[in-house]
Amino acid sequence: MNRKRIWTKFFLFILSIFVIAGCSNSESKETDDGKKVIKVALSDEVNPPFLYTDDQNKPIGYDMDYLAEIEKKLPEYKFEYTFGEEESNLIGVDTGKFDFAINWFFKNPEREQKFLYPEHEYGYSLTVLVTKSDRNDIKSLDDMVDKKLAPMAPSGGLRAILNGYNEKNSDNPIEIESMENPSAADNLKRVAEGKADAVFLNKTTFDALQKELKLDLKIGGIVSKEPVYIVYNKKHKELAEKIDKATAELIEDGTLPKLAEKWFGVDFFKDLDYIKKEGFQYEK
């Protein structure tokens, strides 16, 4: 190798160090008052009352109130929000484009390998079975054995719940039809038309769609309350620990239970029996 090529390689190596350093510095912005800017990914597939937008297209909901309380407890940070498609947001967190993403994420083994999860959940998502209004024979997953369930995605939090059920009940599993990116609205129509006995989904998803579709459906039963989490880039352990500590304090001092009552009409930090009895009137 001649001397010119050696010096060229050396120059390119030094240049790459400066480029990497420059990118690193550009990722850590500060506000004029010295707060560190934290880049937060929000899902553009809104899910009221966790997250949706008002008339001015401003994000509102339980998630936004929760994050506002976190900023109060951690004044060294300033959250900067960006809307994006959920999978793109997760890729952005993985690559460092975003520091964390929030969208009522469940835990599952695949995501735990890629992302940093905190110890404490910031809320819960209620999973439900939706049936035709005149049916009273489907209230739990046990009732779905030998019945037709609307198609589900092959992965994700809801599928993980059903997979776990089938592992525990291998003698009488629920038959699950897989479909890439199934439409929740189409699945609800399948049930209303009698093409499926029930659809398994999050209660907030059903509530939002039912307001528009107005189908002859009801919630047959609440299946579970699933903890939901922020997901962090694995390099942000300190950030995750600070927010996790603040989250635990907000649960303990009653702030998050009050926000749950404000947005969901029930304190979902209490047990499922309480929620079924005192909270959502899901038989109507």
MIDOSE-1310 file (N, C-alpha, C; in nm, 2 decimals, decimal comma, always signed):
residues 284
mnrk	+0,08/-0,12/+0,00/+0,00/+0,00/+0,00/+0,09/+0,12/+0,00; +0,06/+0,22/-0,09/+0,15/+0,34/-0,10/+0,11/+0,44/+0,01; +0,21/+0,54/+0,03/+0,19/+0,63/+0,14/+0,07/+0,72/+0,12; +0,04/+0,75/-0,01/-0,08/+0,84/-0,04/-0,21/+0,77/+0,01
riwt	-0,22/+0,64/-0,02/-0,34/+0,57/+0,02/-0,35/+0,56/+0,17; -0,24/+0,54/+0,24/-0,23/+0,54/+0,39/-0,28/+0,67/+0,45; -0,23/+0,78/+0,39/-0,28/+0,91/+0,45/-0,42/+0,94/+0,41; -0,47/+0,89/+0,30/-0,61/+0,91/+0,26/-0,70/+0,83/+0,36
kffl	-0,66/+0,71/+0,39/-0,74/+0,63/+0,49/-0,74/+0,69/+0,63; -0,62/+0,74/+0,67/-0,61/+0,81/+0,80/-0,70/+0,93/+0,81; -0,70/+1,01/+0,70/-0,78/+1,13/+0,69/-0,93/+1,10/+0,70; -0,97/+1,00/+0,63/-1,11/+0,96/+0,64/-1,15/+0,90/+0,77
fils	-1,06/+0,84/+0,84/-1,08/+0,79/+0,98/-1,10/+0,90/+1,07; -1,01/+1,00/+1,07/-1,02/+1,12/+1,15/-1,15/+1,19/+1,12; -1,19/+1,21/+0,99/-1,31/+1,28/+0,96/-1,43/+1,21/+1,01; -1,43/+1,07/+1,01/-1,55/+1,00/+1,06/-1,57/+1,02/+1,21
ifvi	-1,46/+1,04/+1,28/-1,47/+1,06/+1,42/-1,54/+1,19/+1,45; -1,50/+1,30/+1,37/-1,56/+1,43/+1,39/-1,71/+1,43/+1,35; -1,74/+1,35/+1,24/-1,88/+1,34/+1,20/-1,96/+1,27/+1,31; -1,91/+1,16/+1,37/-1,98/+1,09/+1,47/-2,00/+1,18/+1,60
agcs	-1,89/+1,25/+1,63/-1,90/+1,34/+1,75/-2,00/+1,45/+1,72; -2,00/+1,50/+1,60/-2,10/+1,61/+1,57/-2,24/+1,56/+1,57; -2,27/+1,44/+1,52/-2,40/+1,38/+1,53/-2,44/+1,36/+1,68; -2,35/+1,31/+1,76/-2,38/+1,29/+1,90/-2,42/+1,42/+1,97
nses	-2,34/+1,52/+1,94/-2,37/+1,65/+2,00/-2,51/+1,71/+1,96; -2,54/+1,68/+1,83/-2,67/+1,74/+1,78/-2,79/+1,66/+1,84; -2,76/+1,54/+1,89/-2,87/+1,47/+1,95/-2,91/+1,52/+2,09; -2,82/+1,59/+2,16/-2,85/+1,64/+2,29/-2,87/+1,79/+2,29
ketd	-2,99/+1,83/+2,27/-3,02/+1,97/+2,26/-3,06/+2,02/+2,40; -3,04/+2,15/+2,42/-3,08/+2,22/+2,54/-3,17/+2,34/+2,51; -3,26/+2,37/+2,59/-3,34/+2,49/+2,58/-3,26/+2,61/+2,63; -3,32/+2,73/+2,60/-3,25/+2,85/+2,64/-3,23/+2,86/+2,79
dgkk	-3,31/+2,79/+2,87/-3,30/+2,80/+3,01/-3,22/+2,67/+3,07; -3,16/+2,60/+2,98/-3,07/+2,49/+3,02/-3,13/+2,36/+3,04; -3,26/+2,34/+3,00/-3,32/+2,21/+3,02/-3,28/+2,12/+2,90; -3,26/+1,99/+2,93/-3,22/+1,89/+2,83/-3,35/+1,85/+2,75
vikv	-3,34/+1,86/+2,62/-3,46/+1,82/+2,54/-3,46/+1,67/+2,52; -3,58/+1,61/+2,55/-3,60/+1,47/+2,54/-3,70/+1,45/+2,42; -3,66/+1,37/+2,32/-3,74/+1,35/+2,20/-3,83/+1,24/+2,22; -3,96/+1,27/+2,22/-4,07/+1,17/+2,25/-4,15/+1,14/+2,13
alsd	-4,17/+1,01/+2,10/-4,25/+0,97/+1,98/-4,39/+0,94/+2,03; -4,49/+1,01/+1,96/-4,63/+0,98/+1,99/-4,69/+0,91/+1,87; -4,78/+0,82/+1,89/-4,85/+0,75/+1,78/-4,95/+0,84/+1,71; -4,95/+0,84/+1,58/-5,05/+0,92/+1,51/-5,18/+0,84/+1,49
evnp	-5,18/+0,71/+1,54/-5,30/+0,64/+1,55/-5,36/+0,66/+1,68; -5,44/+0,77/+1,69/-5,48/+0,82/+1,82/-5,57/+0,71/+1,89; -5,57/+0,71/+2,02/-5,65/+0,62/+2,10/-5,71/+0,68/+2,22; -5,82/+0,76/+2,21/-5,88/+0,82/+2,32/-5,93/+0,72/+2,42
pfly	-5,92/+0,75/+2,55/-5,87/+0,88/+2,61/-5,72/+0,88/+2,64; -5,65/+0,77/+2,60/-5,50/+0,78/+2,63/-5,44/+0,89/+2,55; -5,47/+0,90/+2,42/-5,41/+1,01/+2,34/-5,50/+1,04/+2,22; -5,53/+1,17/+2,20/-5,59/+1,21/+2,08/-5,56/+1,36/+2,06
tddq	-5,63/+1,43/+1,97/-5,60/+1,57/+1,94/-5,72/+1,65/+1,95; -5,70/+1,77/+2,00/-5,82/+1,87/+2,01/-5,84/+1,94/+1,87; -5,93/+2,04/+1,88/-5,96/+2,11/+1,75/-5,84/+2,18/+1,69; -5,74/+2,21/+1,77/-5,62/+2,28/+1,72/-5,51/+2,18/+1,69
nkpi	-5,55/+2,05/+1,68/-5,45/+1,94/+1,65/-5,35/+1,93/+1,76; -5,38/+1,97/+1,88/-5,29/+1,96/+2,00/-5,31/+1,83/+2,07; -5,21/+1,75/+2,10/-5,23/+1,63/+2,16/-5,28/+1,64/+2,31; -5,38/+1,57/+2,34/-5,44/+1,57/+2,47/-5,47/+1,43/+2,51
gydm	-5,51/+1,41/+2,64/-5,55/+1,28/+2,69/-5,47/+1,24/+2,81; -5,49/+1,12/+2,86/-5,42/+1,07/+2,98/-5,27/+1,07/+2,97; -5,22/+1,03/+2,85/-5,08/+1,02/+2,83/-5,01/+1,16/+2,84; -5,08/+1,26/+2,78/-5,02/+1,40/+2,79/-5,03/+1,46/+2,93
dyla	-5,13/+1,43/+3,00/-5,14/+1,48/+3,14/-5,03/+1,41/+3,22; -5,01/+1,28/+3,20/-4,91/+1,21/+3,27/-4,77/+1,27/+3,25; -4,74/+1,29/+3,12/-4,61/+1,34/+3,09/-4,59/+1,48/+3,14; -4,70/+1,56/+3,14/-4,69/+1,70/+3,20/-4,65/+1,69/+3,35
eiek	-4,71/+1,59/+3,42/-4,68/+1,57/+3,56/-4,53/+1,53/+3,58; -4,48/+1,45/+3,49/-4,34/+1,40/+3,49/-4,25/+1,52/+3,47; -4,28/+1,61/+3,38/-4,20/+1,73/+3,36/-4,20/+1,82/+3,48; -4,31/+1,83/+3,56/-4,31/+1,90/+3,68/-4,21/+1,85/+3,78
klpe	-4,21/+1,71/+3,79/-4,12/+1,65/+3,89/-3,98/+1,64/+3,84; -3,95/+1,65/+3,72/-3,82/+1,65/+3,66/-3,79/+1,77/+3,58; -3,78/+1,89/+3,64/-3,76/+2,02/+3,57/-3,64/+2,03/+3,48; -3,55/+1,94/+3,50/-3,42/+1,94/+3,42/-3,45/+1,90/+3,27
ykfe	-3,57/+1,84/+3,25/-3,60/+1,79/+3,11/-3,72/+1,87/+3,05; -3,71/+1,88/+2,92/-3,82/+1,94/+2,84/-3,85/+1,84/+2,73; -3,98/+1,79/+2,73/-4,02/+1,69/+2,63/-4,06/+1,76/+2,50; -4,00/+1,70/+2,39/-4,03/+1,75/+2,25/-4,11/+1,64/+2,18
ytfg	-4,23/+1,67/+2,13/-4,31/+1,56/+2,08/-4,32/+1,56/+1,93; -4,32/+1,43/+1,87/-4,33/+1,41/+1,73/-4,43/+1,30/+1,71; -4,53/+1,32/+1,62/-4,62/+1,22/+1,58/-4,56/+1,13/+1,47; -4,59/+1,00/+1,48/-4,55/+0,91/+1,37/-4,62/+0,78/+1,38
eees	-4,61/+0,70/+1,28/-4,67/+0,56/+1,28/-4,60/+0,47/+1,38; -4,67/+0,39/+1,45/-4,62/+0,32/+1,56/-4,49/+0,24/+1,54; -4,49/+0,16/+1,43/-4,37/+0,08/+1,40/-4,25/+0,17/+1,37; -4,28/+0,28/+1,30/-4,17/+0,38/+1,27/-4,12/+0,44/+1,39
nlig	-4,21/+0,47/+1,49/-4,17/+0,52/+1,61/-4,07/+0,43/+1,69; -4,11/+0,30/+1,69/-4,03/+0,20/+1,76/-3,89/+0,19/+1,69; -3,89/+0,19/+1,56/-3,76/+0,19/+1,49/-3,68/+0,31/+1,53; -3,75/+0,43/+1,54/-3,68/+0,55/+1,58/-3,62/+0,54/+1,72
vdtg	-3,69/+0,48/+1,81/-3,64/+0,46/+1,94/-3,52/+0,37/+1,94; -3,53/+0,26/+1,87/-3,42/+0,17/+1,86/-3,29/+0,23/+1,80; -3,31/+0,32/+1,70/-3,19/+0,38/+1,64/-3,14/+0,50/+1,70; -3,22/+0,55/+1,80/-3,17/+0,67/+1,87/-3,23/+0,80/+1,82
kfdf	-3,32/+0,79/+1,72/-3,39/+0,91/+1,67/-3,48/+0,97/+1,78; -3,54/+0,89/+1,86/-3,62/+0,93/+1,97/-3,56/+0,87/+2,10; -3,58/+0,94/+2,21/-3,54/+0,89/+2,34/-3,63/+0,79/+2,40; -3,76/+0,81/+2,38/-3,86/+0,71/+2,42/-3,99/+0,73/+2,34
ainw	-4,08/+0,63/+2,34/-4,21/+0,63/+2,28/-4,31/+0,60/+2,38; -4,43/+0,66/+2,36/-4,54/+0,63/+2,45/-4,66/+0,61/+2,37; -4,73/+0,49/+2,39/-4,85/+0,46/+2,32/-4,91/+0,33/+2,38; -4,93/+0,34/+2,52/-4,99/+0,22/+2,59/-4,93/+0,09/+2,54
ffkn	-4,79/+0,08/+2,54/-4,73/-0,04/+2,50/-4,73/-0,15/+2,61; -4,77/-0,27/+2,57/-4,76/-0,39/+2,65/-4,61/-0,43/+2,65; -4,58/-0,52/+2,75/-4,46/-0,59/+2,74/-4,47/-0,72/+2,66; -4,37/-0,75/+2,58/-4,36/-0,88/+2,52/-4,22/-0,91/+2,49
pere	-4,18/-1,04/+2,48/-4,04/-1,08/+2,48/-3,97/-1,01/+2,36; -4,03/-1,00/+2,25/-3,96/-0,94/+2,13/-3,92/-0,79/+2,16; -4,01/-0,72/+2,22/-3,98/-0,58/+2,25/-3,89/-0,56/+2,36; -3,89/-0,65/+2,46/-3,80/-0,64/+2,57/-3,65/-0,67/+2,53
qkfl	-3,63/-0,74/+2,42/-3,50/-0,76/+2,37/-3,45/-0,63/+2,30; -3,53/-0,55/+2,25/-3,49/-0,43/+2,17/-3,49/-0,30/+2,26; -3,58/-0,30/+2,36/-3,60/-0,17/+2,43/-3,59/-0,19/+2,58; -3,57/-0,07/+2,64/-3,56/-0,07/+2,79/-3,70/-0,04/+2,84
ypeh	-3,75/-0,13/+2,93/-3,88/-0,11/+2,99/-3,85/-0,06/+3,14; -3,93/+0,03/+3,19/-3,92/+0,07/+3,33/-3,98/-0,04/+3,42; -3,96/-0,02/+3,55/-4,02/-0,12/+3,65/-4,17/-0,09/+3,66; -4,21/+0,03/+3,66/-4,35/+0,07/+3,69/-4,43/+0,10/+3,57
eygy	-4,55/+0,05/+3,56/-4,64/+0,09/+3,45/-4,69/+0,23/+3,48; -4,74/+0,30/+3,38/-4,80/+0,43/+3,41/-4,95/+0,43/+3,40; -5,00/+0,31/+3,36/-5,15/+0,30/+3,35/-5,18/+0,16/+3,31; -5,31/+0,14/+3,27/-5,35/+0,01/+3,23/-5,45/+0,02/+3,11
sltv	-5,44/-0,09/+3,03/-5,54/-0,10/+2,92/-5,63/-0,22/+2,95; -5,76/-0,20/+2,94/-5,85/-0,30/+2,96/-5,88/-0,38/+2,84; -5,86/-0,51/+2,84/-5,89/-0,59/+2,72/-6,03/-0,65/+2,74; -6,10/-0,66/+2,63/-6,24/-0,70/+2,63/-6,28/-0,79/+2,52
lvtk	-6,39/-0,87/+2,54/-6,45/-0,94/+2,43/-6,58/-0,87/+2,39; -6,59/-0,84/+2,26/-6,71/-0,77/+2,21/-6,79/-0,87/+2,13; -6,92/-0,87/+2,16/-7,02/-0,96/+2,10/-7,14/-0,88/+2,05; -7,23/-0,96/+1,99/-7,35/-0,89/+1,95/-7,43/-0,87/+2,08
sdrn	-7,52/-0,77/+2,07/-7,59/-0,72/+2,19/-7,68/-0,82/+2,25; -7,73/-0,92/+2,17/-7,83/-1,01/+2,22/-7,77/-1,14/+2,27; -7,63/-1,14/+2,28/-7,56/-1,26/+2,33/-7,52/-1,24/+2,48; -7,53/-1,34/+2,56/-7,49/-1,34/+2,70/-7,41/-1,46/+2,73
diks	-7,36/-1,53/+2,63/-7,28/-1,66/+2,65/-7,13/-1,64/+2,64; -7,08/-1,51/+2,62/-6,94/-1,49/+2,61/-6,90/-1,38/+2,71; -6,84/-1,42/+2,81/-6,79/-1,32/+2,91/-6,64/-1,33/+2,95; -6,58/-1,44/+2,91/-6,44/-1,47/+2,94/-6,38/-1,54/+2,83
lddm	-6,24/-1,56/+2,83/-6,17/-1,64/+2,73/-6,22/-1,78/+2,73; -6,25/-1,84/+2,85/-6,30/-1,97/+2,85/-6,42/-2,00/+2,76; -6,50/-1,89/+2,75/-6,62/-1,90/+2,67/-6,59/-1,90/+2,52; -6,47/-1,87/+2,48/-6,43/-1,87/+2,34/-6,39/-2,00/+2,28
vdkk	-6,37/-2,10/+2,37/-6,33/-2,23/+2,32/-6,44/-2,29/+2,23; -6,40/-2,33/+2,11/-6,50/-2,39/+2,01/-6,59/-2,28/+1,95; -6,55/-2,15/+1,97/-6,62/-2,04/+1,90/-6,52/-1,97/+1,81; -6,58/-1,89/+1,72/-6,50/-1,82/+1,62/-6,46/-1,68/+1,67
lapm	-6,33/-1,66/+1,67/-6,28/-1,53/+1,71/-6,24/-1,45/+1,58; -6,26/-1,32/+1,58/-6,22/-1,24/+1,47/-6,07/-1,25/+1,45; -6,02/-1,24/+1,32/-5,88/-1,25/+1,30/-5,79/-1,15/+1,38; -5,67/-1,19/+1,41/-5,58/-1,11/+1,49/-5,44/-1,11/+1,42
apsg	-5,36/-1,00/+1,46/-5,23/-0,99/+1,41/-5,14/-1,11/+1,47; -5,04/-1,15/+1,40/-4,96/-1,27/+1,45/-4,87/-1,23/+1,57; -4,86/-1,10/+1,60/-4,78/-1,06/+1,71/-4,84/-0,94/+1,78; -4,78/-0,89/+1,89/-4,84/-0,78/+1,96/-4,89/-0,82/+2,09
glra	-4,93/-0,72/+2,17/-4,97/-0,75/+2,31/-5,10/-0,83/+2,32; -5,20/-0,80/+2,24/-5,32/-0,88/+2,25/-5,30/-1,03/+2,21; -5,22/-1,05/+2,11/-5,19/-1,19/+2,07/-5,11/-1,26/+2,18; -5,02/-1,19/+2,24/-4,94/-1,25/+2,35/-5,04/-1,30/+2,46
ilng	-5,14/-1,22/+2,49/-5,24/-1,26/+2,60/-5,30/-1,39/+2,56; -5,35/-1,40/+2,43/-5,42/-1,52/+2,39/-5,32/-1,64/+2,38; -5,20/-1,61/+2,33/-5,09/-1,72/+2,33/-5,07/-1,77/+2,47; -5,06/-1,68/+2,57/-5,04/-1,73/+2,70/-5,16/-1,81/+2,76
ynek	-5,28/-1,77/+2,72/-5,40/-1,85/+2,76/-5,39/-1,99/+2,70; -5,36/-2,00/+2,57/-5,35/-2,13/+2,50/-5,24/-2,22/+2,56; -5,13/-2,16/+2,60/-5,02/-2,24/+2,67/-5,07/-2,30/+2,80; -5,15/-2,23/+2,87/-5,20/-2,28/+3,00/-5,32/-2,37/+2,98
nsdn	-5,39/-2,36/+2,86/-5,50/-2,45/+2,84/-5,48/-2,52/+2,70; -5,37/-2,59/+2,70/-5,34/-2,66/+2,57/-5,44/-2,77/+2,53; -5,51/-2,82/+2,63/-5,61/-2,92/+2,60/-5,74/-2,86/+2,53; -5,77/-2,74/+2,56/-5,88/-2,67/+2,51/-5,84/-2,53/+2,46
piei	-5,76/-2,52/+2,36/-5,71/-2,38/+2,32/-5,82/-2,31/+2,24; -5,80/-2,18/+2,23/-5,88/-2,09/+2,15/-5,82/-2,09/+2,01; -5,90/-2,12/+1,91/-5,85/-2,12/+1,77/-5,83/-1,97/+1,73; -5,71/-1,94/+1,68/-5,68/-1,80/+1,65/-5,64/-1,79/+1,50
esme	-5,72/-1,71/+1,42/-5,69/-1,69/+1,28/-5,59/-1,57/+1,27; -5,48/-1,59/+1,21/-5,38/-1,48/+1,19/-5,41/-1,40/+1,07; -5,39/-1,27/+1,08/-5,40/-1,18/+0,97/-5,31/-1,06/+0,99; -5,23/-1,03/+0,89/-5,14/-0,91/+0,90/-5,22/-0,78/+0,90
npsa	-5,20/-0,70/+1,00/-5,27/-0,57/+1,01/-5,42/-0,58/+1,00; -5,48/-0,66/+1,08/-5,63/-0,66/+1,07/-5,69/-0,53/+1,11; -5,80/-0,50/+1,05/-5,87/-0,37/+1,08/-5,97/-0,40/+1,20; -5,96/-0,32/+1,31/-6,05/-0,34/+1,42/-6,19/-0,31/+1,38
adnl	-6,21/-0,21/+1,29/-6,34/-0,17/+1,25/-6,40/-0,29/+1,17; -6,32/-0,34/+1,08/-6,37/-0,46/+1,00/-6,41/-0,58/+1,09; -6,33/-0,60/+1,19/-6,35/-0,71/+1,28/-6,48/-0,69/+1,36; -6,51/-0,56/+1,40/-6,64/-0,54/+1,47/-6,75/-0,56/+1,37
krva	-6,74/-0,52/+1,25/-6,84/-0,55/+1,15/-6,87/-0,70/+1,13; -6,76/-0,78/+1,13/-6,77/-0,92/+1,12/-6,86/-0,98/+1,23; -6,84/-0,93/+1,35/-6,91/-0,98/+1,47/-7,06/-0,93/+1,45; -7,08/-0,81/+1,41/-7,22/-0,76/+1,40/-7,29/-0,83/+1,29
egka	-7,22/-0,88/+1,19/-7,28/-0,95/+1,08/-7,29/-1,10/+1,10; -7,24/-1,15/+1,22/-7,25/-1,29/+1,26/-7,14/-1,38/+1,19; -7,04/-1,31/+1,14/-6,93/-1,39/+1,07/-6,82/-1,43/+1,17; -6,83/-1,38/+1,29/-6,74/-1,41/+1,41/-6,82/-1,40/+1,53
davf	-6,79/-1,48/+1,63/-6,87/-1,47/+1,76/-6,82/-1,36/+1,85; -6,70/-1,32/+1,84/-6,64/-1,21/+1,92/-6,52/-1,16/+1,86; -6,48/-1,04/+1,91/-6,35/-0,98/+1,88/-6,28/-0,94/+2,01; -6,15/-0,97/+2,01/-6,08/-0,94/+2,13/-5,99/-0,82/+2,11
lnkt	-6,01/-0,71/+2,19/-5,94/-0,59/+2,16/-5,94/-0,50/+2,29; -5,88/-0,39/+2,28/-5,87/-0,30/+2,39/-6,01/-0,22/+2,40; -6,05/-0,20/+2,53/-6,18/-0,13/+2,54/-6,18/+0,01/+2,48; -6,07/+0,08/+2,50/-6,07/+0,22/+2,44/-6,08/+0,21/+2,29
tfda	-6,03/+0,11/+2,22/-6,04/+0,10/+2,08/-6,19/+0,08/+2,04; -6,25/-0,01/+2,12/-6,39/-0,04/+2,09/-6,48/+0,09/+2,11; -6,45/+0,16/+2,22/-6,53/+0,28/+2,25/-6,52/+0,38/+2,14; -6,40/+0,40/+2,09/-6,37/+0,51/+1,99/-6,44/+0,47/+1,86
lqke	-6,43/+0,34/+1,82/-6,49/+0,30/+1,69/-6,64/+0,29/+1,70; -6,69/+0,25/+1,81/-6,84/+0,23/+1,83/-6,91/+0,36/+1,82; -6,84/+0,47/+1,86/-6,90/+0,60/+1,85/-6,93/+0,64/+1,70; -6,84/+0,59/+1,61/-6,86/+0,62/+1,47/-6,95/+0,51/+1,40
lkld	-6,92/+0,38/+1,44/-6,99/+0,28/+1,37/-7,14/+0,25/+1,41; -7,15/+0,27/+1,55/-7,29/+0,25/+1,61/-7,35/+0,11/+1,57; -7,27/+0,01/+1,59/-7,31/-0,13/+1,56/-7,39/-0,19/+1,67; -7,46/-0,29/+1,64/-7,54/-0,36/+1,74/-7,45/-0,46/+1,82
lkig	-7,36/-0,40/+1,90/-7,26/-0,47/+1,98/-7,25/-0,42/+2,12; -7,19/-0,51/+2,20/-7,17/-0,47/+2,34/-7,04/-0,54/+2,39; -6,99/-0,49/+2,50/-6,88/-0,56/+2,57/-6,93/-0,68/+2,65; -6,90/-0,80/+2,61/-6,95/-0,92/+2,68/-6,88/-0,93/+2,81
givs	-6,76/-0,90/+2,82/-6,68/-0,91/+2,95/-6,55/-0,85/+2,94; -6,50/-0,79/+3,05/-6,36/-0,75/+3,06/-6,27/-0,87/+3,09; -6,17/-0,89/+3,01/-6,09/-1,00/+3,03/-5,97/-0,98/+3,12; -5,91/-0,86/+3,11/-5,79/-0,84/+3,19/-5,76/-0,69/+3,19
kepv	-5,68/-0,65/+3,29/-5,62/-0,51/+3,29/-5,47/-0,53/+3,26; -5,42/-0,48/+3,15/-5,28/-0,50/+3,12/-5,20/-0,37/+3,14; -5,09/-0,39/+3,21/-5,00/-0,27/+3,24/-4,94/-0,22/+3,11; -4,94/-0,09/+3,10/-4,88/-0,02/+2,98/-4,76/+0,06/+3,02
yivy	-4,66/+0,07/+2,93/-4,53/+0,13/+2,97/-4,48/+0,22/+2,86; -4,40/+0,31/+2,90/-4,31/+0,38/+2,81/-4,20/+0,28/+2,76; -4,16/+0,29/+2,64/-4,04/+0,22/+2,59/-3,93/+0,31/+2,56; -3,81/+0,28/+2,61/-3,69/+0,37/+2,60/-3,58/+0,30/+2,51
nkkh	-3,50/+0,39/+2,45/-3,38/+0,34/+2,39/-3,29/+0,29/+2,50; -3,23/+0,18/+2,47/-3,15/+0,11/+2,58/-3,04/+0,19/+2,64; -2,99/+0,29/+2,57/-2,88/+0,37/+2,62/-2,93/+0,47/+2,73; -3,06/+0,49/+2,74/-3,12/+0,59/+2,83/-3,16/+0,53/+2,97
kela	-3,07/+0,46/+3,03/-3,10/+0,40/+3,16/-3,13/+0,51/+3,27; -3,05/+0,61/+3,27/-3,06/+0,72/+3,37/-3,20/+0,79/+3,35; -3,23/+0,82/+3,23/-3,36/+0,89/+3,20/-3,47/+0,80/+3,24; -3,47/+0,67/+3,21/-3,57/+0,57/+3,24/-3,59/+0,56/+3,39
ekid	-3,48/+0,55/+3,46/-3,48/+0,54/+3,61/-3,54/+0,66/+3,68; -3,51/+0,78/+3,63/-3,57/+0,90/+3,68/-3,72/+0,91/+3,66; -3,76/+0,88/+3,54/-3,90/+0,88/+3,51/-3,98/+0,77/+3,58; -3,91/+0,66/+3,60/-3,98/+0,55/+3,67/-4,00/+0,58/+3,82
kata	-3,90/+0,65/+3,88/-3,91/+0,69/+4,02/-4,02/+0,79/+4,03; -4,03/+0,89/+3,94/-4,13/+0,99/+3,94/-4,27/+0,93/+3,92; -4,28/+0,83/+3,83/-4,41/+0,76/+3,81/-4,46/+0,69/+3,94; -4,37/+0,62/+4,00/-4,41/+0,55/+4,13/-4,46/+0,65/+4,23
elie	-4,39/+0,77/+4,24/-4,44/+0,87/+4,33/-4,58/+0,93/+4,30; -4,60/+0,94/+4,17/-4,73/+0,99/+4,12/-4,84/+0,89/+4,14; -4,81/+0,77/+4,14/-4,91/+0,66/+4,18/-4,94/+0,67/+4,33; -4,83/+0,67/+4,40/-4,84/+0,67/+4,55/-4,91/+0,79/+4,60
dgtl	-4,89/+0,91/+4,55/-4,95/+1,03/+4,60/-5,09/+1,05/+4,55; -5,14/+0,96/+4,46/-5,28/+0,97/+4,41/-5,30/+1,05/+4,28; -5,19/+1,11/+4,23/-5,20/+1,19/+4,11/-5,25/+1,11/+3,99; -5,18/+1,00/+3,96/-5,22/+0,92/+3,85/-5,36/+0,85/+3,87
pkla	-5,39/+0,80/+3,99/-5,53/+0,75/+4,01/-5,64/+0,86/+3,98; -5,61/+0,98/+4,01/-5,70/+1,09/+3,98/-5,71/+1,12/+3,83; -5,60/+1,11/+3,76/-5,60/+1,12/+3,62/-5,68/+1,01/+3,55; -5,67/+0,89/+3,61/-5,74/+0,78/+3,55/-5,89/+0,80/+3,57
ekwf	-5,93/+0,85/+3,68/-6,07/+0,88/+3,70/-6,12/+0,99/+3,61; -6,03/+1,09/+3,59/-6,07/+1,20/+3,50/-6,09/+1,15/+3,36; -6,00/+1,07/+3,31/-6,01/+1,03/+3,16/-6,09/+0,90/+3,14; -6,09/+0,81/+3,23/-6,15/+0,68/+3,21/-6,28/+0,66/+3,29
gvdf	-6,30/+0,74/+3,39/-6,42/+0,73/+3,48/-6,40/+0,63/+3,59; -6,28/+0,57/+3,60/-6,25/+0,47/+3,71/-6,10/+0,47/+3,74; -6,07/+0,45/+3,86/-5,93/+0,43/+3,90/-5,88/+0,29/+3,86; -5,81/+0,28/+3,74/-5,77/+0,15/+3,70/-5,65/+0,10/+3,77
fkdl	-5,60/+0,17/+3,87/-5,49/+0,11/+3,95/-5,55/+0,02/+4,06; -5,68/+0,02/+4,08/-5,74/-0,07/+4,17/-5,76/-0,21/+4,10; -5,80/-0,31/+4,17/-5,81/-0,44/+4,12/-5,92/-0,46/+4,02; -5,92/-0,56/+3,94/-6,01/-0,58/+3,83/-6,15/-0,60/+3,88
dyik	-6,17/-0,67/+3,99/-6,30/-0,69/+4,05/-6,37/-0,55/+4,08; -6,29/-0,46/+4,13/-6,34/-0,32/+4,16/-6,38/-0,26/+4,03; -6,30/-0,27/+3,93/-6,32/-0,20/+3,80/-6,45/-0,26/+3,74; -6,47/-0,39/+3,74/-6,59/-0,45/+3,68/-6,72/-0,41/+3,76
kegf	-6,70/-0,40/+3,89/-6,82/-0,37/+3,97/-6,85/-0,22/+3,98; -6,75/-0,13/+4,00/-6,78/+0,01/+4,02/-6,75/+0,10/+3,90; -6,67/+0,04/+3,81/-6,63/+0,13/+3,70/-6,71/+0,12/+3,57; -6,66/+0,05/+3,47/-6,73/+0,05/+3,34/-6,85/-0,04/+3,35
qyek	-6,96/+0,02/+3,30/-7,09/-0,05/+3,30/-7,09/-0,12/+3,16; -7,02/-0,23/+3,15/-7,00/-0,29/+3,02/-7,12/-0,38/+2,97; -7,22/-0,39/+3,05/-7,33/-0,47/+3,00/-7,43/-0,40/+2,91; -7,42/-0,26/+2,91/-7,52/-0,19/+2,84/-7,49/-0,20/+2,69
